[in-house]
Amino acid sequence: MSTISLPISTGDTSLTSYMEKVSKFPYLTQEEEYKLAKEWSEEGNIDAAHKLVTSHLRLVAKIAFGYKNYGLPVLELISEGNIGLMQAVKKFEPEKGFRLSTYAMWWIKAAIQEHILHSWSLVKIGTTAAQKKLFFNLRKMKNRLQKVDNNALSPAEVTEIANELDVNEREVIDMDSRLSQSDTSLNAPILGYEDDNSEVIDTIESEAESHELIIAENQDLKRKRDLFANALKTLNEREQDIIIRRRMREQAATLEELSEKYGISRERVRQIENRAIEKLQAAVKSTESLQ
């Protein structure tokens, strides 16, 4: 997938120029998309993958424009979104009946959001699912409540937002405070202090809750790993091997490699993989329902 060439969006490229380039790539019919996706997934046809990617560059741009108010160049967001699009094409399974645009949308948004979270603040702004949810929804909800950024939320408004986003009220207050402040270096001097060497970092209190949060997150991660490990045991040896090689390795095995190993067709490998995933999901759900 890395050999696919896309319109260049460097600092010397204007957004208008880039959009003119991507607008020249044709849309695909559902039949064309299915045929190209099969050629890519089963034969590794790079030209087919290129057509799938370029036909959806306008979708990336449209999604990226939705994040333009986070202070990053739109072209930068588009570049990150394009990476998500290529990942989506790589993993797209056309026989499931979905259009690529529906599947790719989530990969594109995830790539853009991760880039924003890593770039927006000097301090990593979102480390948990709840924090990410608040980061990308709090401003929108405050606008709906007709609250401007420098006005504190009332207790009733905090409760309303927490309930709607299914997060803790404390997290709403903390994120609102962080988003309302501009980034400041932790080593910036504090004016007005008698001690000329005082810096912002000196005023930050240690929060015991942060240790508890780390422990809780580690426990949740361990629980999920245990659930998956137990679910994996429900698969037979061939299913386990295919899942591990296709889904759990940094360099995923191809359908061709596995078809040669087991003396079966590529399509049969894919069927076994899909069935194994369904069995894993069912095993995890069954275990969770008993807890």
C-alpha positions as CSV (number, residue, x, y, z in Angstrom):
1,M,0.0,0.0,0.0
2,S,3.0,2.3,0.6
3,T,3.7,2.4,-3.2
4,I,0.4,4.2,-3.9
5,S,1.1,7.8,-5.0
6,L,-1.3,10.5,-4.0
7,P,-1.6,14.2,-4.9
8,I,1.1,16.0,-3.0
9,S,-0.2,18.2,-0.2
10,T,3.0,20.0,0.9
11,G,3.3,23.4,2.5
12,D,3.6,24.8,-1.0
13,T,0.3,23.4,-2.1
14,S,-2.8,25.4,-1.7
15,L,-6.0,23.8,-0.5
16,T,-7.7,24.9,-3.7
17,S,-5.0,23.4,-5.9
18,Y,-5.2,20.1,-4.0
19,M,-9.0,19.9,-4.2
20,E,-8.8,20.6,-8.0
21,K,-6.4,17.6,-8.3
22,V,-8.6,15.1,-6.3
23,S,-11.8,16.2,-8.0
24,K,-10.4,14.8,-11.3
25,F,-10.5,11.2,-9.9
26,P,-13.8,9.5,-10.9
27,Y,-16.4,8.1,-8.5
28,L,-16.9,4.3,-8.6
29,T,-20.1,2.4,-9.0
30,Q,-20.8,-0.3,-6.5
31,E,-20.0,-2.9,-9.1
32,E,-16.7,-1.3,-10.0
33,E,-15.8,-0.9,-6.3
34,Y,-16.5,-4.5,-5.6
35,K,-14.5,-5.7,-8.6
36,L,-11.5,-3.6,-7.7
37,A,-11.7,-4.6,-4.0
38,K,-11.6,-8.3,-4.9
39,E,-8.7,-7.7,-7.3
40,W,-6.8,-6.0,-4.5
41,S,-7.6,-8.4,-1.7
42,E,-7.2,-11.6,-3.6
43,E,-4.6,-10.8,-6.2
44,G,-2.7,-7.9,-4.6
45,N,-3.4,-5.7,-7.7
46,I,-1.8,-2.3,-6.7
47,D,-3.6,-0.5,-9.5
48,A,-6.9,-1.6,-8.2
49,A,-6.0,-0.4,-4.7
50,H,-4.9,2.9,-6.2
51,K,-8.3,3.4,-7.8
52,L,-10.1,2.6,-4.6
53,V,-8.0,5.1,-2.7
54,T,-8.1,8.0,-5.2
55,S,-11.8,7.7,-5.7
56,H,-12.3,8.4,-2.0
57,L,-9.9,11.3,-1.5
58,R,-12.8,13.8,-1.7
59,L,-14.4,11.9,1.3
60,V,-11.2,12.4,3.3
61,A,-11.3,16.1,2.5
62,K,-14.9,16.5,3.5
63,I,-14.3,14.8,6.8
64,A,-11.1,16.8,7.4
65,F,-13.0,20.1,6.9
66,G,-15.2,19.1,9.9
67,Y,-12.1,19.4,12.1
68,K,-10.8,22.7,10.8
69,N,-11.6,24.5,14.1
70,Y,-8.9,22.7,16.0
71,G,-6.2,25.0,14.9
72,L,-4.4,22.7,12.5
73,P,-4.0,23.2,8.7
74,V,-6.7,21.4,6.8
75,L,-4.1,20.0,4.4
76,E,-2.3,18.4,7.4
77,L,-5.6,16.8,8.5
78,I,-6.2,15.6,5.0
79,S,-2.8,13.9,4.9
80,E,-3.5,12.1,8.1
81,G,-7.0,11.1,6.9
82,N,-5.4,9.7,3.7
83,I,-3.4,7.4,5.8
84,G,-6.5,6.2,7.5
85,L,-8.1,5.7,4.1
86,M,-5.3,3.5,2.9
87,Q,-5.6,1.4,6.1
88,A,-9.3,1.0,5.4
89,V,-8.7,-0.1,1.8
90,K,-6.1,-2.6,3.1
91,K,-8.6,-4.2,5.4
92,F,-11.8,-3.7,3.4
93,E,-13.8,-6.9,2.8
94,P,-16.3,-6.2,0.0
95,E,-18.2,-9.5,0.4
96,K,-19.7,-8.2,3.7
97,G,-22.0,-5.9,1.6
98,F,-20.9,-2.5,2.8
99,R,-19.6,0.3,0.5
100,L,-16.0,1.3,1.1
101,S,-17.0,4.9,2.0
102,T,-19.1,3.5,5.0
103,Y,-16.2,1.4,6.2
104,A,-13.4,3.9,5.5
105,M,-15.2,6.8,7.3
106,W,-14.3,5.4,10.7
107,W,-10.6,4.8,9.8
108,I,-10.4,8.3,8.4
109,K,-11.9,10.0,11.5
110,A,-9.8,7.9,13.8
111,A,-6.6,8.9,12.0
112,I,-7.5,12.6,12.0
113,Q,-8.6,12.6,15.6
114,E,-5.4,10.8,16.8
115,H,-3.3,13.4,15.0
116,I,-5.3,16.3,16.6
117,L,-5.0,14.8,20.0
118,H,-1.2,14.5,19.6
119,S,-0.8,17.9,18.1
120,W,-3.3,20.1,19.8
121,S,-1.7,20.5,23.2
122,L,1.7,20.5,24.7
123,V,0.2,18.1,27.3
124,K,-1.5,15.0,25.8
125,I,-5.2,16.0,26.0
126,G,-6.9,12.7,25.7
127,T,-5.7,9.3,27.0
128,T,-9.0,7.6,27.7
129,A,-12.1,7.0,25.6
130,A,-14.1,9.4,27.8
131,Q,-11.5,12.1,27.4
132,K,-11.5,11.7,23.6
133,K,-15.2,11.8,23.6
134,L,-15.2,15.0,25.6
135,F,-12.5,16.6,23.5
136,F,-14.4,16.2,20.3
137,N,-17.9,17.0,21.6
138,L,-17.6,19.4,24.5
139,R,-17.3,22.6,22.4
140,K,-20.3,21.6,20.3
141,M,-22.4,20.9,23.3
142,K,-21.4,24.2,24.9
143,N,-22.4,26.0,21.8
144,R,-25.8,24.3,21.9
145,L,-26.1,25.5,25.5
146,Q,-25.0,29.0,24.3
147,K,-22.0,28.9,26.6
148,V,-18.8,30.7,25.4
149,D,-15.4,29.2,26.2
150,N,-14.5,31.5,29.1
151,N,-17.8,31.0,30.9
152,A,-17.8,28.2,33.5
153,L,-20.4,25.5,33.2
154,S,-23.1,25.4,35.8
155,P,-23.5,22.2,37.9
156,A,-26.8,21.4,36.0
157,E,-25.0,21.8,32.6
158,V,-22.1,19.6,33.8
159,T,-24.6,16.9,34.8
160,E,-26.5,17.3,31.4
161,I,-23.3,16.9,29.4
162,A,-22.0,14.0,31.5
163,N,-25.3,12.1,31.2
164,E,-25.5,12.7,27.4
165,L,-21.9,11.6,26.8
166,D,-21.9,8.9,29.4
167,V,-18.9,10.2,31.2
168,N,-18.0,11.3,34.7
169,E,-18.9,14.8,35.8
170,R,-15.4,15.4,37.1
171,E,-14.0,14.6,33.6
172,V,-16.4,17.2,32.1
173,I,-15.1,19.9,34.5
174,D,-11.5,19.0,33.9
175,M,-11.8,18.9,30.1
176,D,-13.7,22.2,30.1
177,S,-10.9,23.8,32.1
178,R,-8.2,22.4,29.8
179,L,-9.9,23.4,26.6
180,S,-10.6,26.9,27.9
181,Q,-6.9,27.6,28.5
182,S,-4.3,28.2,25.9
183,D,-1.2,26.0,25.9
184,T,1.6,27.1,28.2
185,S,5.0,25.7,28.5
186,L,5.5,24.0,31.9
187,N,8.8,25.8,32.1
188,A,7.4,29.3,31.4
189,P,8.3,31.8,34.2
190,I,5.5,33.1,36.5
191,L,5.4,36.9,36.6
192,G,4.8,38.5,39.9
193,Y,6.4,35.8,42.1
194,E,9.0,37.0,44.5
195,D,11.1,34.0,43.4
196,D,12.3,35.0,39.9
197,N,13.0,31.3,39.2
198,S,9.4,30.2,39.7
199,E,7.9,28.3,36.7
200,V,4.5,27.0,35.8
201,I,5.5,23.4,36.7
202,D,6.1,24.5,40.3
203,T,2.4,25.2,40.7
204,I,1.1,21.9,39.5
205,E,0.0,19.7,42.3
206,S,0.5,15.9,42.3
207,E,-2.8,14.2,41.8
208,A,-3.2,10.8,43.6
209,E,-6.2,10.1,41.3
210,S,-3.8,9.9,38.3
211,H,-2.2,6.8,39.9
212,E,-5.5,5.2,40.5
213,L,-6.5,5.9,36.9
214,I,-3.4,4.2,35.6
215,I,-4.1,1.2,37.8
216,A,-7.7,1.1,36.7
217,E,-6.7,1.3,33.0
218,N,-4.1,-1.4,33.4
219,Q,-6.6,-3.6,35.1
220,D,-9.1,-3.1,32.3
221,L,-6.5,-3.8,29.7
222,K,-5.6,-7.0,31.6
223,R,-9.2,-8.0,31.7
224,K,-9.7,-7.5,28.0
225,R,-6.5,-9.5,27.3
226,D,-7.7,-12.4,29.5
227,L,-11.1,-12.3,27.8
228,F,-9.4,-12.6,24.4
229,A,-7.0,-15.3,25.5
230,N,-9.8,-17.4,26.8
231,A,-11.9,-16.8,23.6
232,L,-8.9,-17.8,21.5
233,K,-9.0,-21.2,23.2
234,T,-12.4,-21.9,21.7
235,L,-10.9,-22.0,18.2
236,N,-9.3,-25.0,16.7
237,E,-5.6,-25.1,15.9
238,R,-6.0,-23.9,12.2
239,E,-8.4,-21.1,13.2
240,Q,-6.0,-19.9,15.9
241,D,-3.1,-19.9,13.5
242,I,-5.0,-18.0,10.8
243,I,-6.2,-15.4,13.3
244,I,-2.8,-14.9,14.8
245,R,-1.0,-14.6,11.5
246,R,-3.7,-12.4,9.9
247,R,-4.7,-10.1,12.8
248,M,-2.1,-10.2,15.5
249,R,1.2,-9.8,13.6
250,E,2.7,-6.5,12.6
251,Q,3.3,-8.0,9.2
252,A,0.0,-9.7,8.5
253,A,0.2,-13.0,6.4
254,T,-1.5,-12.8,3.0
255,L,-4.3,-15.0,2.0
256,E,-2.0,-16.5,-0.6
257,E,0.6,-17.5,2.0
258,L,-2.0,-19.2,4.2
259,S,-3.7,-20.9,1.2
260,E,-0.4,-22.5,0.3
261,K,0.3,-23.6,3.8
262,Y,-3.0,-25.3,4.3
263,G,-3.5,-26.4,0.7
264,I,-6.8,-24.6,0.3
265,S,-8.1,-21.6,-1.7
266,R,-7.7,-18.0,-0.7
267,E,-11.4,-17.7,-0.4
268,R,-11.6,-20.7,2.0
269,V,-8.9,-19.0,4.2
270,R,-11.0,-15.9,4.3
271,Q,-14.1,-17.9,5.2
272,I,-12.2,-19.6,8.0
273,E,-10.9,-16.2,9.3
274,N,-14.4,-14.6,9.2
275,R,-15.9,-17.6,11.0
276,A,-13.2,-17.5,13.6
277,I,-13.8,-13.8,14.3
278,E,-17.5,-14.6,14.8
279,K,-16.6,-17.4,17.3
280,L,-14.3,-15.0,19.2
281,Q,-16.9,-12.3,19.4
282,A,-19.5,-14.8,20.6
283,A,-17.1,-16.2,23.2
284,V,-16.2,-12.8,24.6
285,K,-19.9,-11.8,24.8
286,S,-20.7,-15.0,26.6
287,T,-18.0,-14.6,29.1
288,E,-18.9,-10.9,29.8
289,S,-22.5,-11.8,30.3
290,L,-21.5,-14.1,33.1
291,Q,-19.4,-11.5,34.9
